[in-house]
Amino acid sequence: MTSRIFLRSKEEIRDEVWNRMEAEGVARFPGARGRIPNFIGAEQAASHLAQSEVWNRAKAIKANPDLPQRPIREKALREGKRVYMAVPRLRAEKCFVELNPARLEGE
C-alpha cells in the first residue's frame, strides 16, 4: 500500500481560510480576501501569545504592519521589546523598520 500526499498550493489554502472566515463571520473590516485578514479574536490571540515561554524570553519580535498584529506589537513595545516591522508590501529598499521602545517613549 502506498500513501499519497496531496500538497495544496498557497492560494488554495488562503482561499479556504478566507472562505471559512467569511462563513463564520469572524473577518473584520475590510474583509478577509486578498490580505492578512483582521479577525475577531486578534486581541485574545495576542494575549495568549504573550503568556508563552518563548514570548517571555524574547527581546525582540518580527511583525507585519497588518491590523491583526497591532495588539502584539503594542504589547511588545510596552514590555520593552524591540519590534522589527516589515514595510507595507516590502516596497522600500530598507524593507524593515526597527521600533525601539526606548526611543519611542519621548516621541
mmCIF file of the C-alpha atoms, coordinates in Angstrom:
data_MODEL
# 
_entry.id   MODEL 
# 
loop_
_atom_site.group_PDB 
_atom_site.id 
_atom_site.type_symbol 
_atom_site.label_atom_id 
_atom_site.label_alt_id 
_atom_site.label_comp_id 
_atom_site.label_asym_id 
_atom_site.label_entity_id 
_atom_site.label_seq_id 
_atom_site.pdbx_PDB_ins_code 
_atom_site.Cartn_x 
_atom_site.Cartn_y 
_atom_site.Cartn_z 
_atom_site.occupancy 
_atom_site.B_iso_or_equiv 
_atom_site.pdbx_formal_charge 
_atom_site.auth_seq_id 
_atom_site.auth_comp_id 
_atom_site.auth_asym_id 
_atom_site.auth_atom_id 
_atom_site.pdbx_PDB_model_num 
ATOM 1   C CA . MET A 1 1   ? 0.000   0.000  0.000  1.00 0.00 ? 1   MET A CA 1 
ATOM 2   C CA . THR A 1 2   ? 1.371   3.384  -0.928 1.00 0.00 ? 2   THR A CA 1 
ATOM 3   C CA . SER A 1 3   ? 0.313   6.607  0.633  1.00 0.00 ? 3   SER A CA 1 
ATOM 4   C CA . ARG A 1 4   ? -0.125  9.691  -1.442 1.00 0.00 ? 4   ARG A CA 1 
ATOM 5   C CA . ILE A 1 5   ? 0.472   13.130 -0.087 1.00 0.00 ? 5   ILE A CA 1 
ATOM 6   C CA . PHE A 1 6   ? -1.531  15.868 -1.709 1.00 0.00 ? 6   PHE A CA 1 
ATOM 7   C CA . LEU A 1 7   ? 0.069   19.252 -1.376 1.00 0.00 ? 7   LEU A CA 1 
ATOM 8   C CA . ARG A 1 8   ? -2.188  22.186 -1.828 1.00 0.00 ? 8   ARG A CA 1 
ATOM 9   C CA . SER A 1 9   ? -0.975  25.467 -3.191 1.00 0.00 ? 9   SER A CA 1 
ATOM 10  C CA . LYS A 1 10  ? -0.622  28.543 -1.033 1.00 0.00 ? 10  LYS A CA 1 
ATOM 11  C CA . GLU A 1 11  ? -3.508  30.107 -2.955 1.00 0.00 ? 11  GLU A CA 1 
ATOM 12  C CA . GLU A 1 12  ? -5.774  27.116 -2.270 1.00 0.00 ? 12  GLU A CA 1 
ATOM 13  C CA . ILE A 1 13  ? -5.027  27.280 1.452  1.00 0.00 ? 13  ILE A CA 1 
ATOM 14  C CA . ARG A 1 14  ? -5.568  31.054 1.557  1.00 0.00 ? 14  ARG A CA 1 
ATOM 15  C CA . ASP A 1 15  ? -8.864  30.701 -0.289 1.00 0.00 ? 15  ASP A CA 1 
ATOM 16  C CA . GLU A 1 16  ? -10.033 28.018 2.151  1.00 0.00 ? 16  GLU A CA 1 
ATOM 17  C CA . VAL A 1 17  ? -9.140  30.177 5.158  1.00 0.00 ? 17  VAL A CA 1 
ATOM 18  C CA . TRP A 1 18  ? -10.814 33.261 3.680  1.00 0.00 ? 18  TRP A CA 1 
ATOM 19  C CA . ASN A 1 19  ? -13.961 31.265 2.863  1.00 0.00 ? 19  ASN A CA 1 
ATOM 20  C CA . ARG A 1 20  ? -14.128 29.869 6.377  1.00 0.00 ? 20  ARG A CA 1 
ATOM 21  C CA . MET A 1 21  ? -13.567 33.264 7.991  1.00 0.00 ? 21  MET A CA 1 
ATOM 22  C CA . GLU A 1 22  ? -16.365 34.749 5.911  1.00 0.00 ? 22  GLU A CA 1 
ATOM 23  C CA . ALA A 1 23  ? -18.714 31.827 6.597  1.00 0.00 ? 23  ALA A CA 1 
ATOM 24  C CA . GLU A 1 24  ? -18.102 32.024 10.354 1.00 0.00 ? 24  GLU A CA 1 
ATOM 25  C CA . GLY A 1 25  ? -18.361 35.829 10.418 1.00 0.00 ? 25  GLY A CA 1 
ATOM 26  C CA . VAL A 1 26  ? -15.000 36.416 12.107 1.00 0.00 ? 26  VAL A CA 1 
ATOM 27  C CA . ALA A 1 27  ? -13.373 38.645 9.463  1.00 0.00 ? 27  ALA A CA 1 
ATOM 28  C CA . ARG A 1 28  ? -13.267 42.312 10.451 1.00 0.00 ? 28  ARG A CA 1 
ATOM 29  C CA . PHE A 1 29  ? -13.290 45.297 8.115  1.00 0.00 ? 29  PHE A CA 1 
ATOM 30  C CA . PRO A 1 30  ? -12.236 45.461 5.316  1.00 0.00 ? 30  PRO A CA 1 
ATOM 31  C CA . GLY A 1 31  ? -12.818 41.731 4.858  1.00 0.00 ? 31  GLY A CA 1 
ATOM 32  C CA . ALA A 1 32  ? -10.607 38.681 4.558  1.00 0.00 ? 32  ALA A CA 1 
ATOM 33  C CA . ARG A 1 33  ? -9.846  38.309 0.862  1.00 0.00 ? 33  ARG A CA 1 
ATOM 34  C CA . GLY A 1 34  ? -6.545  39.413 -0.613 1.00 0.00 ? 34  GLY A CA 1 
ATOM 35  C CA . ARG A 1 35  ? -4.743  40.280 2.607  1.00 0.00 ? 35  ARG A CA 1 
ATOM 36  C CA . ILE A 1 36  ? -3.616  39.114 6.005  1.00 0.00 ? 36  ILE A CA 1 
ATOM 37  C CA . PRO A 1 37  ? -7.106  39.482 7.441  1.00 0.00 ? 37  PRO A CA 1 
ATOM 38  C CA . ASN A 1 38  ? -8.027  41.250 10.610 1.00 0.00 ? 38  ASN A CA 1 
ATOM 39  C CA . PHE A 1 39  ? -10.232 38.990 12.702 1.00 0.00 ? 39  PHE A CA 1 
ATOM 40  C CA . ILE A 1 40  ? -12.399 38.864 15.776 1.00 0.00 ? 40  ILE A CA 1 
ATOM 41  C CA . GLY A 1 41  ? -10.147 37.488 18.492 1.00 0.00 ? 41  GLY A CA 1 
ATOM 42  C CA . ALA A 1 42  ? -6.863  39.147 17.434 1.00 0.00 ? 42  ALA A CA 1 
ATOM 43  C CA . GLU A 1 43  ? -6.549  40.712 20.884 1.00 0.00 ? 43  GLU A CA 1 
ATOM 44  C CA . GLN A 1 44  ? -7.149  37.351 22.569 1.00 0.00 ? 44  GLN A CA 1 
ATOM 45  C CA . ALA A 1 45  ? -4.564  35.719 20.278 1.00 0.00 ? 45  ALA A CA 1 
ATOM 46  C CA . ALA A 1 46  ? -2.037  38.395 21.279 1.00 0.00 ? 46  ALA A CA 1 
ATOM 47  C CA . SER A 1 47  ? -2.783  37.807 24.953 1.00 0.00 ? 47  SER A CA 1 
ATOM 48  C CA . HIS A 1 48  ? -2.364  34.058 24.502 1.00 0.00 ? 48  HIS A CA 1 
ATOM 49  C CA . LEU A 1 49  ? 0.987   34.519 22.737 1.00 0.00 ? 49  LEU A CA 1 
ATOM 50  C CA . ALA A 1 50  ? 2.185   36.902 25.447 1.00 0.00 ? 50  ALA A CA 1 
ATOM 51  C CA . GLN A 1 51  ? 1.722   34.162 28.052 1.00 0.00 ? 51  GLN A CA 1 
ATOM 52  C CA . SER A 1 52  ? 4.115   31.781 26.329 1.00 0.00 ? 52  SER A CA 1 
ATOM 53  C CA . GLU A 1 53  ? 7.635   30.971 27.476 1.00 0.00 ? 53  GLU A CA 1 
ATOM 54  C CA . VAL A 1 54  ? 9.132   31.940 24.124 1.00 0.00 ? 54  VAL A CA 1 
ATOM 55  C CA . TRP A 1 55  ? 7.488   35.379 24.392 1.00 0.00 ? 55  TRP A CA 1 
ATOM 56  C CA . ASN A 1 56  ? 8.896   35.894 27.874 1.00 0.00 ? 56  ASN A CA 1 
ATOM 57  C CA . ARG A 1 57  ? 12.430  35.081 26.674 1.00 0.00 ? 57  ARG A CA 1 
ATOM 58  C CA . ALA A 1 58  ? 12.216  37.275 23.567 1.00 0.00 ? 58  ALA A CA 1 
ATOM 59  C CA . LYS A 1 59  ? 14.000  40.613 23.485 1.00 0.00 ? 59  LYS A CA 1 
ATOM 60  C CA . ALA A 1 60  ? 12.632  41.431 20.032 1.00 0.00 ? 60  ALA A CA 1 
ATOM 61  C CA . ILE A 1 61  ? 9.903   40.298 17.659 1.00 0.00 ? 61  ILE A CA 1 
ATOM 62  C CA . LYS A 1 62  ? 9.346   40.470 13.905 1.00 0.00 ? 62  LYS A CA 1 
ATOM 63  C CA . ALA A 1 63  ? 5.864   41.592 12.955 1.00 0.00 ? 63  ALA A CA 1 
ATOM 64  C CA . ASN A 1 64  ? 3.873   42.660 9.955  1.00 0.00 ? 64  ASN A CA 1 
ATOM 65  C CA . PRO A 1 65  ? 2.123   46.039 9.763  1.00 0.00 ? 65  PRO A CA 1 
ATOM 66  C CA . ASP A 1 66  ? -1.273  44.386 9.382  1.00 0.00 ? 66  ASP A CA 1 
ATOM 67  C CA . LEU A 1 67  ? -4.081  45.203 11.849 1.00 0.00 ? 67  LEU A CA 1 
ATOM 68  C CA . PRO A 1 68  ? -4.376  41.758 13.473 1.00 0.00 ? 68  PRO A CA 1 
ATOM 69  C CA . GLN A 1 69  ? -0.772  42.042 14.674 1.00 0.00 ? 69  GLN A CA 1 
ATOM 70  C CA . ARG A 1 70  ? -1.212  45.526 16.160 1.00 0.00 ? 70  ARG A CA 1 
ATOM 71  C CA . PRO A 1 71  ? -2.126  44.260 19.666 1.00 0.00 ? 71  PRO A CA 1 
ATOM 72  C CA . ILE A 1 72  ? 1.034   42.147 19.889 1.00 0.00 ? 72  ILE A CA 1 
ATOM 73  C CA . ARG A 1 73  ? 3.242   44.941 18.510 1.00 0.00 ? 73  ARG A CA 1 
ATOM 74  C CA . GLU A 1 74  ? 1.858   47.310 21.145 1.00 0.00 ? 74  GLU A CA 1 
ATOM 75  C CA . LYS A 1 75  ? 2.330   44.742 23.927 1.00 0.00 ? 75  LYS A CA 1 
ATOM 76  C CA . ALA A 1 76  ? 5.911   44.115 22.839 1.00 0.00 ? 76  ALA A CA 1 
ATOM 77  C CA . LEU A 1 77  ? 6.725   47.828 22.948 1.00 0.00 ? 77  LEU A CA 1 
ATOM 78  C CA . ARG A 1 78  ? 5.051   48.274 26.355 1.00 0.00 ? 78  ARG A CA 1 
ATOM 79  C CA . GLU A 1 79  ? 7.217   45.400 27.660 1.00 0.00 ? 79  GLU A CA 1 
ATOM 80  C CA . GLY A 1 80  ? 10.397  46.971 26.276 1.00 0.00 ? 80  GLY A CA 1 
ATOM 81  C CA . LYS A 1 81  ? 10.868  44.564 23.378 1.00 0.00 ? 81  LYS A CA 1 
ATOM 82  C CA . ARG A 1 82  ? 12.157  45.833 20.046 1.00 0.00 ? 82  ARG A CA 1 
ATOM 83  C CA . VAL A 1 83  ? 9.837   45.334 17.109 1.00 0.00 ? 83  VAL A CA 1 
ATOM 84  C CA . TYR A 1 84  ? 11.150  44.757 13.611 1.00 0.00 ? 84  TYR A CA 1 
ATOM 85  C CA . MET A 1 85  ? 8.275   45.519 11.305 1.00 0.00 ? 85  MET A CA 1 
ATOM 86  C CA . ALA A 1 86  ? 8.036   44.931 7.600  1.00 0.00 ? 86  ALA A CA 1 
ATOM 87  C CA . VAL A 1 87  ? 7.368   47.951 5.433  1.00 0.00 ? 87  VAL A CA 1 
ATOM 88  C CA . PRO A 1 88  ? 3.961   47.541 3.758  1.00 0.00 ? 88  PRO A CA 1 
ATOM 89  C CA . ARG A 1 89  ? 4.330   45.402 0.652  1.00 0.00 ? 89  ARG A CA 1 
ATOM 90  C CA . LEU A 1 90  ? 8.141   45.426 1.153  1.00 0.00 ? 90  LEU A CA 1 
ATOM 91  C CA . ARG A 1 91  ? 8.432   48.190 -1.448 1.00 0.00 ? 91  ARG A CA 1 
ATOM 92  C CA . ALA A 1 92  ? 11.289  50.137 0.107  1.00 0.00 ? 92  ALA A CA 1 
ATOM 93  C CA . GLU A 1 93  ? 14.970  49.374 -0.212 1.00 0.00 ? 93  GLU A CA 1 
ATOM 94  C CA . LYS A 1 94  ? 15.066  49.151 3.564  1.00 0.00 ? 94  LYS A CA 1 
ATOM 95  C CA . CYS A 1 95  ? 12.155  46.716 3.899  1.00 0.00 ? 95  CYS A CA 1 
ATOM 96  C CA . PHE A 1 96  ? 12.075  46.538 7.720  1.00 0.00 ? 96  PHE A CA 1 
ATOM 97  C CA . VAL A 1 97  ? 11.910  49.269 10.325 1.00 0.00 ? 97  VAL A CA 1 
ATOM 98  C CA . GLU A 1 98  ? 13.051  48.952 13.912 1.00 0.00 ? 98  GLU A CA 1 
ATOM 99  C CA . LEU A 1 99  ? 10.733  50.214 16.613 1.00 0.00 ? 99  LEU A CA 1 
ATOM 100 C CA . ASN A 1 100 ? 12.846  50.709 19.712 1.00 0.00 ? 100 ASN A CA 1 
ATOM 101 C CA . PRO A 1 101 ? 10.691  51.336 22.798 1.00 0.00 ? 101 PRO A CA 1 
ATOM 102 C CA . ALA A 1 102 ? 13.483  53.348 24.448 1.00 0.00 ? 102 ALA A CA 1 
ATOM 103 C CA . ARG A 1 103 ? 13.475  55.812 21.553 1.00 0.00 ? 103 ARG A CA 1 
ATOM 104 C CA . LEU A 1 104 ? 9.691   55.908 21.200 1.00 0.00 ? 104 LEU A CA 1 
ATOM 105 C CA . GLU A 1 105 ? 8.938   56.909 24.800 1.00 0.00 ? 105 GLU A CA 1 
ATOM 106 C CA . GLY A 1 106 ? 9.948   60.544 24.327 1.00 0.00 ? 106 GLY A CA 1 
ATOM 107 C CA . GLU A 1 107 ? 8.240   60.970 20.964 1.00 0.00 ? 107 GLU A CA 1 
# 
